[in-house]
Amino acid sequence: MLPADHPENLRNLLRSLINIYSPSGKEQEIVAFLYKYLKGAGLPVKLQKIDKDRSNLLVIPPKTEVLAVLIGHVDTVAAYDLDGFGCREEDDLIEGLGASDMKGGCAAVIEAYMAIWKERRSFPPVALALVSGEEEEGDGTQRLVKEYHFPWALIAEPSGMRPCFSHYGYFEIQITTTGKRKHASLANPAQNPVEAMLRLLIRISRSLTGNRPEVVYNIRDLSSSRSGFAVPERCDAWLDLHLPPSAPLGEIIMELEDIVAGEGRENPDFNGTLSFINVHGGYDLPEKGQIPETLKKVYAELQLPWQPQAFRSHSDANLLWASGTKPVILGPGGLEQAHSPDEFVSFEQVLLASKVYYGLLAALTEDVRP
């Protein structure tokens, strides 16, 4: 049973986390805060170095067969407004950068783990990992899986507390078009890299919309070399593609490459390249095994509806799946609020998440008792 002061402790921790600015690459302050916080509770927390300045935080149960790991990422996207990224509260809503993605989930995971530890002074067969870098390269989780293997992972990404056993795949694509720099008065649309890029993006958009409507694509960035009163010599675009678990990744890659090749065949002045910077496959797990079955029991005990869904975004789960771990995403908040200027999370949902995590940890602890 959760301690009576749990909601107050949980809310205070969430406030503190939101008030620490921790964009990817600059997680040192929040890692130092949480190291002290966990150490103060008597947990054997340790730093796992990612590079000379950055670390993950890990609690690995000693002398225990670890069945799973609870994971939260402590980094956020960069702030839209450095003067207004901090915590604001309005009744049930907790607002601020990272409230939904995913400091609400981190706070819930931490407080549930600490509650089990304080109550029993023994470890569940579950590790705790607070990782850095998820919003950029995922280098925290890459470092984690190089040193440890866990059969299961539960990741507190914002899913509205609906368990996700399925996960979309992800492509990160860079397109580059090039030409010859010349005076603006001599511009030729057929030889302008920006014109070439716009034509190519329109073809890609029409192809995906018409032939692959299940694919979610986003033209994230579009920029040309600074040229002044001249035709630029280069244009770059970055695209994100999110694909359902069953999508044929290989076929879609070849279709995109054919579009670029077709542009070259039709326009002899076209010079363009397509690079797949990151390719992560999706997955679809059956609701079988100790973790899914225990979660179902916890949901039944809390009288919560069991409504699994697919997680539509890229996350560290893709990296864990590739390493041989079976990841489940389950956390407070929603992707609709994540990465937005007015990001928020419901505190009641954060509290509910903590209850679910606690129930899972408690049940797994009972299962392994002699």
DAZIBEL-V363149 format. One record per helix or strand. SS is the DSSP state (hx for helix, st for strand). FROM is the first residue (numbers start at 0). TO is the last residue. Records with the same first field share a line. If there is no record, write none. Layout:
SS=FROM-TO + FROM-TO
//
This chain:
hx=5-17 + 27-39 + 98-119 + 138-146 + 183-185 + 188-190 + 192-210 + 248-265 + 289-300 + 315-322 + 346-367
st=22-22 + 44-48 + 54-58 + 67-72 + 75-75 + 87-89 + 92-94 + 125-130 + 151-154 + 163-166 + 168-177 + 181-182 + 215-223 + 229-230 + 233-242 + 271-279 + 282-283 + 308-310 + 325-328 + 343-345
//
